[in-house]
């Protein structure tokens, strides 16, 4: 089956008990055990819940993995995956990574002596140079947030495997529809399912998928021990969101392409970051590992006043954190997603006060262009 069909027909489309075309919401904390000498599949919802299990099975199938895990947020998924490493280990992290990941790597995990180094993941030479005796893994994000930098996943995974390193990839921007890192050599793929997988800005959740049984057992131990699990209601919402992932992203990325092309010729815009544009650094690499450019773009205005005026005047886009919803969302990284990153680090990476990130929704493209044109006027 092609991907769009698998979104609907993945083994969870019909409830085996009733024939319902939607998996029930098993809103329960515990389960009756008819025989205490033979424990049932489910005993307590922290350890496992049928609704959550349906979601975990679906994402594993779609990502090409053997086991999926659903968490209470994208950061819970990221933190749980990073918990595969132990005190004294060293992990390389791509620069321009999501601000929450940067914060937890450079704050929380340092308390447990997990060492991290920020690298330019587009440079294989730097990757090789930064590997140390205690290096155990690399955390990648491509396209990155918010500058849409491209990393060669096959190439980086090859270097990692030569050195016995685990490869973790945040695939939030692309979703499994457009990119499947496990097929490119990654060991763990992570999603903020709040974004394109949920797709409606009404649920917070995180997902992780592995392709190795041993890694699966380790992440399950973390999930069950920490208890940062996704509840059944939210699991059901993500299952529902998955069903329309393809049709939503098809429209959204087509609209994003048109919007990006319109921005190219605008006098108030200095630079646009979008893999679908000619000249975007790493475009050829991106389209060798992904099936589309995605629905997120960023642009730099000619000055700070223009950026701040745009954020105040735009009407058809929500000014908010997050992305991937049916509504277009514009965000201001220096005050939102990357506010936790030191100013000097943001400046080094090119995340300036003139940068605006756009997650394109399902509005008519012509209306978005008209609205953006008005918001950019003095």
Protein Blocks (a to p, Z undefined) as FASTA:
>chain_A
ZZklmmmmnopapcfknopabdcdddbfbdcdfblklccfblbfklocfklmmmmmmmmm
mnopabdcddfbfklmmmmmmmmpcehiacdddehiafklmmmmmmmmmmnopacddddf
klmklmmmmpcfklcbdcddddddfklpacdfklmmmmmmmnopacdddfklnommlocf
klnopabdcddfklmmnonopaccdddddfbfklmmmmmmmmmmnopaccfklmmmmmmm
mmmmmmmmmmmmmmmmmmmmmmmmpmkbmbdcdfkbghiahklmmmmmbgbebjadcddd
fbfklmmmmmmmpmkbccdedehiabdcdddfklmmmmmpcfklmmmnopafkbccdddd
fbdfklmmmmmmmmmpZZ
